[in-house]
Amino acid sequence: MSQTGAIWLVILAALVAANLPFMNQRVGLVGPVALPRKSLFIRLVELVALYLLVGGIAMLLERRAGQNAPQGWEFYAITGTLFLTLAFPGFVYRYLLRRHG
């Protein structure tokens, strides 16, 4: 896979993973269905876990392409806020647009 393809794969995986906690009612994405519904705290815990998963995938792809570059706290602060920004459509759908009734 080319570097450009790996970059787009990571961006697409981040977009999908950031919205998954808001699109289903299962705890941990594969666990039991939360009744009556998942709390925002559980969704945020899932969001952090998926951020770490996507980061691991990105590190594996980077290692495959060459040597991993050392990263400081600034890198993780920026990628974390980017991940939260990518989660915005799912949050809006779940809490602002969807009609509960």
HELIX and SHEET records of a PDB file:
HELIX    1   1 GLN A    3  MET A   23  1                                  21    
HELIX    2   2 LEU A   40  ALA A   65  1                                  26    
HELIX    3   3 TRP A   73  LEU A   86  1                                  14    
HELIX    4   4 PHE A   88  VAL A   92  1                                   5    
HELIX    5   5 TYR A   93  LEU A   97  3                                   5    
END                                                                             
